[in-house]
Amino acid sequence: MKELIVKEYNQGLYINKFQPLHNGHVEVIRTMLEKCVTGIVCIENDPKSQHPWDISDRIEMIERTFGKNTPNIVVLPIPAIYYADNWRIKLLKITDIFRRIQPHDPEVFFSLNREQSFCYENFMTVINCNQTLTDSMVRTEIKGNRSVETLIPLEIIPIIYRAIDTNKL
């Protein structure tokens, strides 16, 4: 008989740019999946940005790391939020997007650090994973031709090199 695992929350939410996906992100997503029946991973997408990995690259990073058809992860591209005065309006628009794919709002927001979570505290429970690794730190290491195998999932190295080979980085 299969053991029934009870999760603390029905849905969790994690929003990031994933430029690139790194082990700090992976830890946050794993924590979310341990605590939630479904984890919604939102990838901020700004078509005007000059980042090296486009939305399809970043979706591929998550799929390579966690599996392409993982039933308890929903990967959702969203418009870039930017933590400015209009973040509440953008968050409400994103909540409308969630309702189209899930019947309920997320109950808990997962974040890398305190700075990232301040704007969600009035809407839902926040779990800070206190990661110190950042996207820009990882990009700096990649640009400096340093070893990044301890910073990123090994599964995404081909995507990293694709950006290097096409001079996007």
N, C-alpha and C positions, 0 to 999 in steps of 0.2 A: 504494500500500500504506500502510495506517495504521500510524503509529509506535507501538510498544509502550512505555507509560510504566510504569516500575517504581516503586512507592511504598515508602517505608521501613517502613511498618507496615500491617497488615491493618485494624485498627480503632482509632479514636481516640475519646476521650470528653471531652465538655465539659459541665459542669453549671453552670447559673446561673439566676437568677430572671428576667432580662430585663425589668426594670421601669423603663424600656422597653429594647428592643433598641437598642444604640447602636453607633457605629463601632468602639469598642474590642472589643465582642463580635464584630462582623463580621470584624475583623482576625484574631481568634483562630480563628473558624470557617474562614476562608479558609486560614490556616496549616495547620489540621488537614486540610482537604481536599487541600492540596498534598502532605502527607506520608502520608496514609492512604487506603486503598482505600475505606473507609466511615467516615464521621464520625457519631457518635451524639451528638445535641444533646439534653440532658436539661433540661427546664424544671421547676424546683422549683415545686410547687404547694401552697400552704397556703390551703385554703378559708376559714380564719378571718382571714387577713390583710386589711388595709384598703388594699391597693395599688390603684392606679387601673385596671390592666389585668388582666382575668381570663385564665384559661388559653387560651381560644379567641382572644382578642386577641393574645396573645403567640405562639401558633402561627401566626396570620395574619401577624404581623410577619416571622417567619422565612421563611414561604412567599413573601411579597411580595418579600423581599430576595434569596432564593436560588432561587426557582422552586418551584412547588407540587409537582411530581413529580420532583424531582431524585433520580436513582437512588442517588447515593452519600451522601445525608444521611438519617438516621433521626431523626425528631423524636419525643421520648418524654417525656410528662408524668410526673413522679415526685413522691412525697411530699417535703416540705421536709426537708432534712437537718439544718440547724443544726449548727454546728461545736461540739458539746458532747461529753460523755463517751460518748454512745451512737452517735457517728458511724460507728464500725466496724461495728456491727450493721446500721445503716441502709445502709451501703455494700454489705454482703453481701446484703441484701435486694434492692438495686438490681441487683447482679450476677445474681441469680436472674431478674430481669426481662429482663436482656440475653440470657440463655440461651434465653429463649422466642422471641426474635426473631432472634438470631444464634447460631451454634454455638460461638463462642469468646468468652472474656472480652476486653474492650478491652485493648490492649497499652500504650497511652500516654494520659496525662491532660493536657489542655491547660488552662491557666489564664490569667486576666488578670494575676495578680501572685503574688508569693511567699506572701502570707498565705492566699490561696485554695487553694494546692496542698499545704500542709504535711501534711494528713491522708492524702494519696494516695501519698506517696513510698515507703511500705513495700509497696505493692501493685503498682505499675507505674512505668514511666518517666514523668517529668513534664517538660513543656515549658512554661516560663513565657514569656508573650509581653510581659511588662513594660508593660502598658497602665496609664495613670494615670487614665483616664476612668472614672467610676463612675455607677451608676444614679441615686444621689441627687444628684450634680452635674447630671445632665441634667434631672431633675425640677425642681430649683431654677431652672434656666434657663427651663424651660417655664412654671413658676408665675410667674416674674418677667417674663413676656411678652418674653423676649429671643429673638433669632434662634437657632434650634437646627439650621439646615440643615447646618452643618459638624459637628454632633455625632451626628446620626442618619441612617440611610439615607433618602433622599428618598421612597422607595416607601412608607414607613410614616407619613408625615405625616397622611394621613386618619385613621389609627387614633389618633394623638396628639390630633388635634382632636376626635374622637369622645369621648374622655375629658374634654376641656375642656368640650365642649358639654353633657355630661350631669352636670357638676359632680362628677366622680369625682376630679379632680385639685385 
